[in-house]
């Protein structure tokens, strides 16, 4: 099939690469000239395991190309995926300007039947708006618009696309259903993963899925905070409740809050939709409130452990990305921590395997920020270590190395990576999340 993907960001690049990899001819379009030039040089502007290799292979074999020409992009594909950004506006609602701009370009250049596929995460009713914008141009009366939300985890996006649990498609058109079956056929062999529904239900499904996962995270963080006050160990509680198949172990790991491009934005957008519909979505409000507060707990623990005095102190930070296997720092807990430390006159020595360049882009060169080349270098002469991201290389630690390099043996673990008694026996003041001993309640 000939497929166009509008948007060379995270979702667009993964979609384009995976569809080309099974033999489709794919043209990926973006308005950012420099981004397209970067991709044409074989460079990838984001870090996602396996993506650079897949893009290079399919470019070399002639199945994948990039363009900034909207007319060429519309004329190229029978299937037109819209995979552009939907940033949050001032009131939390998703901003659809990029989606609607693509729809206008499609309406301007369309020259025959097209299936327009909303891949971006968009508010309920967006398919209707896209259909109306295309029709307004007056050039087309033979096209379909469907919703095909993505369920990609950063750090495992290719696996999620190629081996995903479901393929949700919102459409009332039989022609659209058949084209989508053909498009995803190579990824639908072992069982039928398609779930067809109306477009509005498909649009809501994406938001509902992310909100449910975020709710589990905030619930466990609430329980972890309660465990600290009651002297219980949240890790034992997690094992106890996760063994119930109705609950399961996924997304019940307590920590320092969720971040990234999806959960915070999608929950705010769904809450905005609820407000517009006149419905008070109290659980959504609580999920977001708990998460915002949870991001502040690392700094609160650190400040209490250092007796409130951070001026002139150096804090080592392990992990800058909001999660492992990505360089994405959007809404990352590390940012809340670092900015709070800087506001108190402290310094940061940080290490992350992938996000150093993104950190430099966000904060520039500043005298109170040092980006180390490895995890132990970040500890040198610091007054405390704070762990913000659970990268695999942090899971096994040399306690003697920590005590030798830190000015004082203090560790605030926002991801519960270590056994508290073991580190305390090594002479380290160790505080995790909900492990039965909190600096805030001691």
Buried (B, 14 or more C-beta within 10 A) or exposed (E): BEBBBBBBBBBBBBBBBBBBBBEBBBBBBBBBEEBBEBBEEEEBBBBBBBBBEBBBBBBEEEBBBBBBEBBBBBBBBBBBBBBBBBEBBEEBBBBBEBBBBBBBBBBBBBEEEBBBBBBBBBBBEBBEBBBEBBBEBEBBEEBBBBBBBBBBBBBBBBEBBBEBEEBBBBBEBEEBBEBBBBBBEBBBEEEEBBBBBEBBBBBBBBBEBBBEBBBBBBBBBBBBBEBBEEEBBBBEBBEEBBEEEEBEEEBBBBBBBBBBBBBBBBBBBBBBBBBEEEEEBEEBBBBBEBBBBBBBBBBBBBBBBBEEEBEEBBBBBBBBBBBBBBBBBBBBBBBBBBEBBBEBEBBBBBBBBBBBEBBEEBBEEEEBBBBBEEBBBBBBEBBBBBBBBBBEEBEEBEBEEBBEBBBBBBBBBBBBBBEBEEBBEBEBBBBBBBBBBBBBEE
